[in-house]
Amino acid sequence: KTVEARYEYPAYTRIPPDVGPDWNLEAIRGTVVTLTVGTNRTVRSGWLQVAGGPRVGGEVVGDARDSLRFKLPLDKDGTYRVGFTSADGEPSDPTPEHRITVRPDQKPRPEIVTPAADSTKLPANGVLAVDGTVTDDFGVATVTLHLRTVGDRPTVLKGKPYRPEAPLRRDADGSFPTTVAYKDSVSLAAVTD
């Protein structure tokens, strides 16, 4: 049996579709794999079974009706097997178990460098300088600074978008940077809740 695995990644990753000849599947969560399995027989029907799940029927394809196609959304690690029944009714032995490895999409990681402390005391008319970075494995689309006051009446303040006049999306290819160096300041006299 031969195999072709076509990977359709989630749109937000902006990863182009990819094709490979490996039975073991590995991709980010949310990827849909179209698995085309070639056999040495004319096929009546076939199945794919992820360990612990039901058998799922495949589509018979190919001019010689000797291949099966399955769509498999990747949402968790596991294993799978494939089997078929030939046109003359003879069932095949199932394939050995093959691995499914699902990589999670990492959460965006903000890091504030300045101010160094979680809580900074400034006069009511002061200016708070904020420097830091935001990273994400597939790109940073927007950054918003969120502030809150502390004391007798803690208040969550309105978020301040970073550079709303200069979008982070790159014109050349539509991608976003995976790291954004954040440098901004907030005039406390102008802050509202």
Secondary structure, DSSP 8 states (H G I E B T S, - for coil): -EEEEEEE--GGGT---EEE--SSEEEETT-EEEEEEE-SS-EEEEEEEETTS-EEE-EEESTTS-EEEEEEE--S-EEEEEEEEETTS-B------EEEEEE-----EEEEEES-SSS----TT-EEEEEEEEE-TT-----EE--EE-SSS-EE---EESSTTS-SS-TTTS---SEEEEEEEEEGGG---
